[in-house]
Amino acid sequence: MALNLNQQIFETLQKSSHPLIAFRKNWSGDAVATSLALRAVLRKLGKPMVDVASDGFSAPKNFNFLPEVSAIKPDINNLRKLIISLDVAGNQIGGLHYEMNGDKLNIFVAPEEKNLDAKNISTTFSDYKYDLALVLDTPDLESLGGIYHKNSEFFYRTPVVNIDHSPANEQFGQINLVEMNSTSTAETLFNFLESLDPRLIDEEVATLLLAGMISKTRSFKSPNVTPRTLGIASQLVARGARREEIVKNLYQTKTIGTLKLWGRALMRLKNDPAAKIVWSLLTRDDFITSGAESEDLPEVIDELIANSPDADIVVLFYEIPYTNSPEVKICCLVKTLKGATADKLISRAAEGTKDFKQFCLTGMHLTDAEKEIIEEIKMNLLMKR
């Protein structure tokens, strides 16, 4: 009899000895917490070697309460080893050493008897360090950033299990668990674990899953929250999830500077209901007066999203000073929601993922940049339609 989807995933997990869990560069709290929950479950299943990675990841202070968050790596390396084989039949090796000569590695092998022949040297590669890739809360492999682009062959040659909840997910895995009626990837993982073995959801796993759900739904304030979502949250609390700790760390530890920056962005909030775009502007003086830093900008974006439930596109313009100069340059963050694609809205070089782009402009004033970019986005929206 054919295995159902959950059974396929479980069988794949059972066969793996060293899995990798990865999530998108433009990560969410849901991705972080759910990845750690899956790591904890895999360790319970007898998988002591489980790595979690996200391109450039550095945990903000308010996420430090999550168990094992420091285990998340900002990159992956040494996926394969180069094996140099030397046939020494009928010979003995008296010495072996190596040295670096510029960018060249020289390996010296000293035979005790007859000379070695270059034809007796061969090279090959070891197997990949990881035998399974579990990709969470990520719409496509490109959204993994450098984790994918630097190791694309690994993802082509290794089984990929794709776990998500977003309608924008491109079903890129050999196995795809994408529940579009879930409000978060944490909810998707809960449903999988519940069908597999409810005992896997202990206090630690329950806390991580609830943290993912609370982060994604802004403490159950998002419009897509369902009675089922609230029912799952209730079950997690009953299993020991520390709700008060989650809410305190995620929503009650904002600095005064961050709150002031939120206020300034909300004060200048603009929108185009027909195009479903909202945007705002922050000046260099806003950062100076509030005492906030550019690291606070993702939270500003989240606040704009929370206050604009009908928006499909959120744009934030902000000024940053040049080093040792009174002049400023204008930077822009573009976040797309509900399946929209950012790289089709911006016809200029930008860093990021398909749903999140960042770029800077020179030689422009803030209001000029606002006018140019918003008009460009609207024009590209019209062309798409």
C-alpha positions in Angstrom: 0.0 0.0 0.0 1.3 3.5 -0.9 2.4 5.7 2.0 0.5 8.9 2.7 2.4 12.2 2.8 3.1 12.2 6.5 4.3 8.6 6.4 6.7 9.5 3.5 8.2 12.3 5.5 8.6 10.1 8.6 10.3 7.3 6.6 12.6 9.9 5.0 13.5 11.3 8.5 14.1 7.8 9.8 16.6 7.0 7.0 18.6 10.2 7.6 21.7 10.2 9.8 22.7 13.9 9.5 19.9 16.2 8.3 20.1 19.9 7.6 17.3 22.3 8.5 17.3 25.6 6.5 15.1 28.6 6.2 15.0 31.8 4.1 17.4 34.6 4.5 14.6 37.1 5.0 13.5 35.0 8.0 10.5 35.3 10.2 10.0 34.4 13.8 7.9 31.5 12.6 10.8 30.1 10.6 13.2 30.4 13.6 11.0 28.9 16.2 9.6 26.1 13.9 13.1 25.1 12.8 14.2 24.8 16.4 11.1 22.7 17.2 11.9 20.3 14.3 15.5 20.1 15.5 14.3 19.2 19.0 11.9 16.5 17.6 14.7 15.0 15.4 17.0 14.7 18.4 14.2 12.9 20.3 14.0 10.5 17.3 17.7 9.6 17.8 19.3 12.1 15.4 22.0 13.8 17.5 23.6 15.5 14.5 21.0 18.1 13.2 22.2 21.4 11.9 20.0 24.5 11.4 21.2 27.3 9.1 20.0 30.6 7.6 22.1 32.9 5.5 23.7 35.6 7.7 21.5 34.7 10.7 22.1 36.6 13.9 19.4 36.2 16.6 18.0 39.5 17.9 18.0 39.8 21.7 14.3 39.2 22.1 14.7 35.8 20.5 17.3 34.6 23.0 14.7 33.0 25.2 14.1 30.3 22.5 15.8 27.1 23.5 19.0 26.4 21.4 18.6 29.5 19.2 22.4 30.0 19.4 22.7 26.7 17.4 21.4 28.3 14.2 24.4 28.9 11.9 24.7 31.8 9.5 26.1 29.6 6.7 27.1 26.1 5.8 30.5 24.9 4.8 32.7 21.9 4.2 29.8 20.0 2.6 32.2 17.7 0.9 35.8 16.7 1.3 38.3 16.3 -1.6 39.9 12.9 -1.3 43.4 12.5 -2.9 44.3 8.8 -3.3 47.8 7.6 -3.9 48.6 4.0 -4.9 51.6 3.0 -2.8 51.6 -0.7 -3.6 55.1 -2.1 -3.1 56.4 1.0 -1.5 56.7 2.6 1.9 56.1 6.3 2.7 58.8 7.9 4.8 57.3 11.3 5.2 54.3 13.4 4.4 53.7 17.1 4.9 52.1 20.1 3.2 52.6 23.8 2.9 50.8 26.8 1.4 52.5 28.7 -1.4 50.3 31.7 -2.1 46.9 30.3 -3.1 48.4 26.9 -3.9 48.5 23.9 -1.5 51.5 21.7 -2.0 51.5 18.2 -0.6 54.9 16.5 -0.2 55.0 12.7 -0.1 58.5 11.1 0.4 58.7 7.4 -0.7 61.4 5.2 1.0 62.1 3.0 -1.9 61.2 3.6 -5.6 59.9 6.8 -7.0 56.1 7.5 -7.2 54.4 7.9 -10.5 51.8 10.7 -11.1 49.5 8.2 -12.8 49.0 6.5 -9.4 47.3 9.6 -8.1 43.5 10.0 -8.3 41.0 12.4 -6.7 37.4 12.1 -5.8 34.9 13.7 -3.4 33.3 12.3 -0.3 29.6 12.2 0.2 27.8 15.3 1.3 28.0 16.0 5.0 24.2 16.2 5.1 22.0 13.4 3.6 18.7 15.3 3.8 17.6 19.0 3.5 14.5 20.1 5.4 13.5 23.6 4.2 11.0 25.5 6.3 8.9 28.6 5.8 10.6 29.3 2.5 8.8 29.9 -0.8 11.6 28.7 -3.1 15.2 27.6 -2.9 16.5 31.0 -4.1 15.1 32.6 -1.0 17.7 30.7 1.0 20.2 33.2 -0.3 23.9 32.1 0.0 22.9 28.8 1.6 21.5 27.8 -1.8 23.5 29.9 -4.3 26.9 28.7 -2.8 25.7 25.1 -2.6 23.2 24.6 -5.4 24.6 21.2 -6.4 24.0 19.9 -2.9 20.3 20.8 -3.1 20.0 19.1 -6.6 21.6 15.9 -5.4 20.1 15.7 -1.9 16.5 14.8 -1.0 14.5 18.0 0.0 11.5 18.0 2.3 9.6 21.3 1.9 7.4 22.4 4.9 5.4 25.6 4.6 2.0 27.2 4.8 2.2 29.9 2.1 0.3 29.9 -1.2 3.4 31.4 -2.8 5.4 28.2 -2.1 6.7 26.7 -5.4 6.5 23.1 -4.3 10.3 22.7 -4.9 10.9 19.6 -2.7 10.9 15.9 -3.5 8.3 15.9 -0.7 6.1 19.0 -0.1 4.1 19.5 3.0 2.4 22.8 2.3 -0.8 23.5 4.2 -2.3 26.7 2.8 -5.1 26.7 5.3 -2.6 27.0 8.2 -1.7 30.4 9.5 1.9 29.5 10.1 4.5 26.9 9.4 4.5 26.1 13.1 0.8 25.1 12.7 1.7 22.9 9.7 4.4 21.2 11.7 2.1 20.8 14.7 -0.4 18.9 12.5 2.3 16.7 11.2 3.7 15.8 14.6 0.2 15.3 16.0 -0.5 12.7 13.3 2.8 11.1 13.8 3.0 10.8 17.6 1.5 13.5 20.0 4.1 12.5 22.6 6.8 14.2 20.5 5.3 17.6 21.5 6.7 18.1 25.0 7.1 21.4 26.8 10.1 22.6 24.8 8.6 21.7 21.4 5.2 23.2 22.5 6.8 26.5 23.5 8.7 26.7 20.2 5.6 25.9 18.1 3.5 28.4 20.0 6.2 31.0 19.6 6.1 30.5 15.9 2.3 30.8 15.8 2.3 33.9 18.0 5.1 35.6 15.9 3.4 34.9 12.6 -0.1 36.0 13.7 1.1 38.9 15.9 -0.3 37.3 18.9 -3.4 36.0 17.0 -4.4 39.5 15.7 -3.9 38.8 12.0 -7.2 38.4 10.0 -6.5 34.8 8.9 -6.6 33.4 12.4 -9.1 30.5 12.5 -10.9 28.7 15.4 -8.6 25.8 14.5 -5.6 28.0 15.1 -6.8 29.0 18.5 -7.6 25.4 19.3 -4.1 24.3 18.5 -2.7 27.2 20.6 -4.8 26.0 23.5 -3.5 22.4 23.1 0.1 23.7 23.1 -0.5 25.7 26.3 -2.0 22.6 27.9 1.2 20.7 27.0 3.4 23.2 28.8 4.0 26.0 26.2 5.1 29.1 28.1 2.8 31.7 26.6 3.6 34.5 29.0 7.3 34.1 28.4 6.8 34.2 24.6 4.6 37.3 24.6 6.9 39.1 27.1 9.9 38.6 24.9 8.3 39.1 21.5 6.1 42.1 22.3 7.0 43.6 25.6 10.7 44.1 25.2 10.7 46.8 22.5 13.1 49.7 23.2 11.8 53.3 23.5 13.8 54.0 20.4 12.1 51.3 18.4 8.6 52.5 19.6 9.4 56.1 18.6 10.6 55.0 15.2 7.3 53.1 14.7 5.4 56.2 15.6 7.3 58.3 13.1 6.7 55.7 10.3 3.0 55.4 11.2 2.6 59.2 11.3 3.8 59.4 7.6 1.9 56.3 6.4 0.5 56.7 2.9 -1.5 54.3 0.8 -3.0 53.6 -2.7 -6.0 51.4 -2.1 -6.5 50.6 -5.7 -2.9 49.3 -6.1 -2.9 47.9 -2.5 0.4 49.6 -1.7 1.3 51.3 1.6 4.5 53.1 2.2 6.2 55.5 4.6 9.4 57.5 5.0 12.0 57.9 7.7 14.6 60.7 7.7 18.1 60.7 9.2 16.7 63.0 11.9 14.1 60.3 12.8 16.9 57.9 13.7 18.9 60.5 15.6 15.8 61.8 17.6 14.5 58.3 18.4 17.9 56.7 19.1 16.9 53.8 16.9 19.2 52.0 14.5 18.8 50.5 11.0 18.5 47.1 12.7 15.1 48.2 13.9 13.7 48.5 10.3 12.4 45.0 9.9 10.2 45.6 13.0 9.0 48.9 11.4 8.0 46.9 8.3 6.1 44.4 10.5 4.3 47.3 12.2 3.3 48.8 8.8 2.0 45.4 7.7 0.0 45.0 11.0 -1.6 48.4 10.4 -2.4 47.7 6.7 -4.3 44.4 6.5 -5.5 45.0 3.0 -2.0 45.8 1.6 -0.2 43.5 -0.9 2.9 45.6 -1.0 4.7 47.5 1.8 7.5 50.0 1.0 9.7 51.8 3.4 12.1 54.7 2.4 14.8 55.8 4.7 17.9 58.0 4.8 21.3 56.8 6.0 24.3 59.1 6.2 27.5 58.5 4.3 30.6 57.8 6.4 32.3 61.1 7.4 29.9 63.2 5.3 26.8 65.4 6.0 25.1 63.9 2.9 22.7 61.0 2.9 21.7 58.3 0.6 18.2 56.9 0.2 17.5 53.3 0.7 14.3 51.3 0.1 12.8 48.1 1.5 10.0 46.5 -0.5 8.0 43.7 1.1 5.4 41.8 -0.9 2.5 39.8 0.7 -0.1 37.4 -0.4 1.9 35.8 -3.2 3.1 39.0 -4.9 6.7 39.0 -6.2 9.0 41.8 -5.4 11.6 41.2 -8.1 8.9 41.8 -10.8 8.1 45.2 -9.3 11.6 46.7 -9.2 13.6 47.1 -12.4 16.9 47.8 -10.7 19.6 45.8 -9.0 18.4 44.8 -5.5 19.4 42.4 -2.8 17.0 40.0 -1.0 14.5 37.4 -1.9 11.4 37.2 -4.1 9.2 38.7 -1.5 11.7 41.1 0.1 14.0 43.5 -1.8 16.4 46.1 -0.5 18.4 48.7 -2.6 19.8 52.2 -2.3 19.7 55.3 -4.5 22.3 58.1 -4.8 21.9 61.7 -5.8 18.3 61.9 -4.8 16.1 63.5 -2.2 13.8 61.4 -0.1 10.6 62.7 -1.6 12.0 62.3 -5.2 12.9 58.7 -4.5 9.4 58.1 -3.0 7.8 59.5 -6.2 10.0 57.6 -8.6 9.8 54.2 -6.9 6.1 54.2 -6.1 5.3 55.2 -9.7 7.7 52.4 -11.0 5.9 49.8 -8.8 2.5 51.0 -10.0 3.6 50.9 -13.6 4.9 47.3 -13.2 1.7 46.3 -11.5 -0.3 47.6 -14.5 2.0 45.7 -16.9 1.4 42.5 -14.9 -2.3 42.9 -15.2 
